[in-house]
Amino acid sequence: MLKLCCWLQAGILAVFMVSVTLTGHAQIKDWKGVPITAAAMDQFLKKQIDSLKIPALSIALINDGQLVYHHAWGVADLDTRKPVNDSSLFEAASLSKPLFSFFVMKMVEKGLLNLDTPLYQYLPFPELSHDDRYKLVTTRMVLDHTTGFPDWRWLDPVTGEWDGLRKMYIQYDPGTFSYSGEAYNYLAKVIAHLNGLTLKNLDSLFQQEVARPLGMQYAYYNWNPLMGQNKVTGYSKGKVYRNKWDAADAMYNDSTVFGPANTLHTEAVSYARFLLAMMNDKGLQPNTINEMLKIQSRIPPDQEKHFGIIKGWGLGLAVEPTDEGTRYSHSGENPGFLAFCAFSRQQKNGYVFFTNGDQGGFLNMRLRVFLNE
């Protein structure tokens, strides 16, 4: 994974804060059901943002199957000091994958593809035509990370560092757990092909099938003018990472192309609508959601240290066994951005947040402690 870093002068985050605490029957609680006041939540987050020097944060909390708390806090751009608001868009990075998996399962329910039919039968992969092992790869294997594909072709398989534009290859035998964004890209091409679309306009189908039905007001995989107006800037050591993102930044990603593994742009409330759908059996049939959340692959012993409390993968989500039941999670890391989500279908609680710097990992650990994991 790409390593990110960021720095921000203390106090600048006090420039702007948007706070929404939903009232009525909704109550902020920790994961053991103990109530938390909105003031205590504010105080905790303010302390973390200041101490970790996070430029901007969008966060949402869920309790009892309801959205109970939301913050958009900080500045979207250090040059202009433009404050974030509820429509500010962050790079979701790998939090793109669970939502895309939901989209894929919509296609499965429609009968367009089968979880266990080899993908080459829908659409061949010319770059791997020299290696027949790719003909074993199925939709299920993409979503539970057992294709054997590398994470990204341009990362050195040993060091994990940028190594130029390599040709596509298979790193492990299919059936071996190997976290892969490249595999998601192949599946997106299959989905586009089956719908008579391309990666340039696949987002239109995503909006129709997922975003609008779930009430996700801000969630896009492809560039559009709204993203140009509301995209926050990613930072490394207090400086813009590489260059400000625009409609065609081919150096890192061509933003005009649907990237199922890492190009989603969204904010916490919109993404929370997706988590709520997973908790409350919305948008997909209950048995489909059960299949997504069932453990499909397990973390190999030699990778357990890297994945920590994550013991396996469902279809698009990591699986964490806990004393309070099973929790599902995902992290996201793009240059200049970090994001995390976690939820329990049984307890109907969870959270999601997005940041435009490198300290989101520390915030995630501290938030889990605060929520009494």
C-alpha positions, 0 to 999 in steps of 0.5 A, a space after each residue: 500500500 502507498 505510504 502517506 503523510 501530512 502536516 498541518 499547523 495547530 489550530 487551523 482546524 478551528 476555522 470551520 465546523 459543521 455539526 449535525 446531531 440527530 435527535 428524537 429516538 436516535 442516541 449516540 452510544 458506544 459499542 457496549 450500548 453506553 450513551 455518549 453525549 454530543 458534547 462528549 463526542 465533539 470534545 473527543 473529535 476536536 482533541 484528536 483533530 488538533 493533536 493529529 493535525 488532520 486538515 479535514 474530517 467527515 464522520 458519521 456514526 450509526 446506532 440502532 440502525 439510525 444515523 445519529 451523528 455527523 461532522 464535517 470539520 476543517 479546511 478543504 484547501 490550505 491555500 484558500 482555507 476553504 472550509 469543508 461542508 456537508 457536500 465536500 467530497 473526499 477520496 474514499 480510496 479502498 472504501 470504493 470496494 465494498 460499495 462496488 461489491 454491493 453494485 456487483 451483487 445487484 447485477 448478480 440478482 438481475 441474473 447478469 452474472 453468476 458468482 462462480 462463472 469464470 469471468 473470461 466467459 463474459 469478457 476475456 482479459 487479453 493482457 493475461 491471455 498467455 497465462 491460462 490460470 486467469 480463466 479460473 478467476 470468478 466474481 466471488 474470487 475478485 470480491 473475496 481477494 483470492 484471484 492471485 492478482 497483484 494489488 497493483 501491477 505498478 507496485 514492486 511485488 517485494 518492496 510494495 514501492 512504485 515500480 513504473 507501468 508494469 504489464 499485468 501478471 498473476 502473482 499467486 495461483 488463483 484460490 490464494 488470498 491476495 488483496 487486489 485492486 487489479 482484480 476489481 478493475 477486471 470485474 468492472 470491465 465485465 460489468 460495463 461490458 454486460 450492460 453495453 457500457 464502458 468505464 467512461 459511463 459505468 457510473 451512470 448505472 451505479 447512480 441508477 442502481 445504487 446511489 439514488 435508491 440508497 439516498 447517497 446524495 454524494 457518491 461518484 466514481 467518475 469525474 463530474 463538475 460537482 466533484 470539481 467544485 467540492 473535491 477537497 485537496 489531499 496533503 502530504 507533509 502539509 503540501 499538496 500531494 503531487 498535484 491538485 486532482 482534476 478531470 484527467 490526472 493520468 499520473 495517478 488515476 484517470 478520473 474520467 474512468 470508473 475505478 471500482 477499487 479506489 476512485 469513489 468520491 463521497 462524504 460520511 453521510 452518503 457512505 453511511 447510507 450504504 452501511 445502513 442498507 447493509 444493516 437493515 437489508 435494504 437495496 438487496 435481498 436479505 440472502 444476498 447480504 448474508 452472502 456478502 457478509 459470510 466469511 468467504 476467504 481466510 487470512 493466511 497465517 503469514 499475513 495475520 500480523 499485517 491484517 491484525 483483528 481481521 480474520 477473513 473476507 466476505 464479498 467486499 468487506 473484511 470480517 472481524 470476530 469480536 466478543 460482541 459478535 462479528 464486525 465488518 470493516 474496510 480501510 482506504 488509503 490513497 495518496 493524501 487521503 485515509 478513510 475507515 468504516 466499521 459496522 455490526 449488523 447484529 448490533 446495528 451500529 457503526 461509523 465511517 470517516 474520511 480525512 485528507 491527510 495521513 493521520 486517519 489510522 491513528 484516529 481510527 485506533 483512538 475512535 475504537 477505544 473511545 467507542 469501547 471496542 
